[in-house]
Amino acid sequence: MAEVHQTTIEWNGPAANGQMYADLVPEGIETKLVVEGELASLNLTITADSMDKLRAIVDEVLALFSDAEDGQ
């Protein structure tokens, strides 16, 4: 059995931002967005076959979120 590396990113905040971030998540990442009124919780589960690949995916996601936040 091959090694599997996994991490979870959890974000909480305004529902509009949560939807924006959810829309940015690259395909293949398990995403769960829960909206309750004006607030949202976004959970990402990122899985890769190496630590280097996992780190690269996490960096990519965080950069996408940061760029979106800066654009607001």
LINNOR-V374071 format. One record per residue. N is the residue number from 1. RES is the residue in three letters. OMEGA is omega in radians with two decimals (999 if undefined). BURIAL is 1 if it has 16 or more other C-alpha atoms within 10 Angstrom, else 0. D_FIRST is the distance of its C-alpha to the first C-alpha in Angstrom with 2 decimals. Layout:
N:RES:OMEGA:BURIAL:D_FIRST + N:RES:OMEGA:BURIAL:D_FIRST
This chain:
1:MET:-3.13:0:0.00 + 2:ALA:3.07:0:3.82 + 3:GLU:3.06:0:6.67 + 4:VAL:3.11:0:9.03 + 5:HIS:-3.04:0:12.68 + 6:GLN:3.02:0:15.32 + 7:THR:3.13:0:19.04 + 8:THR:3.01:0:21.99 + 9:ILE:3.10:0:25.44 + 10:GLU:3.11:0:28.34 + 11:TRP:3.08:0:31.78 + 12:ASN:3.12:0:34.99 + 13:GLY:-3.11:0:38.37 + 14:PRO:-3.09:0:40.81 + 15:ALA:-3.13:1:39.74 + 16:ALA:3.11:0:40.92 + 17:ASN:3.14:1:38.70 + 18:GLY:3.10:1:35.70 + 19:GLN:3.13:1:36.13 + 20:MET:3.14:0:36.67 + 21:TYR:3.14:1:33.44 + 22:ALA:3.14:1:31.47 + 23:ASP:-3.11:0:32.93 + 24:LEU:-3.04:0:31.74 + 25:VAL:3.12:1:28.01 + 26:PRO:3.11:0:26.13 + 27:GLU:3.11:0:24.53 + 28:GLY:3.10:0:20.89 + 29:ILE:3.12:0:21.35 + 30:GLU:-3.05:0:21.60 + 31:THR:3.07:1:25.26 + 32:LYS:3.10:0:27.49 + 33:LEU:3.09:1:31.21 + 34:VAL:3.13:0:33.56 + 35:VAL:3.08:1:37.26 + 36:GLU:-3.10:0:39.86 + 37:GLY:-3.11:0:43.29 + 38:GLU:-3.09:0:43.55 + 39:LEU:3.14:0:40.30 + 40:ALA:3.02:1:36.69 + 41:SER:-3.14:1:33.25 + 42:LEU:3.12:1:30.47 + 43:ASN:3.09:1:26.84 + 44:LEU:3.03:1:24.12 + 45:THR:-3.07:0:20.39 + 46:ILE:-3.11:1:18.80 + 47:THR:3.11:1:15.09 + 48:ALA:-3.11:1:13.84 + 49:ASP:3.05:0:11.10 + 50:SER:3.12:0:13.41 + 51:MET:3.12:0:16.23 + 52:ASP:3.13:0:18.78 + 53:LYS:3.12:0:17.98 + 54:LEU:3.14:1:18.02 + 55:ARG:3.14:1:21.31 + 56:ALA:3.13:0:22.75 + 57:ILE:3.12:1:22.19 + 58:VAL:3.12:1:23.71 + 59:ASP:3.14:0:26.55 + 60:GLU:-3.13:0:27.20 + 61:VAL:-3.12:1:27.46 + 62:LEU:3.09:0:29.70 + 63:ALA:3.09:0:31.85 + 64:LEU:3.14:1:32.33 + 65:PHE:-3.14:1:33.41 + 66:SER:3.11:0:35.67 + 67:ASP:3.12:0:37.32 + 68:ALA:3.14:0:37.97 + 69:GLU:3.13:0:39.45 + 70:ASP:-3.13:0:41.65 + 71:GLY:-3.10:0:42.87 + 72:GLN:999:0:44.22
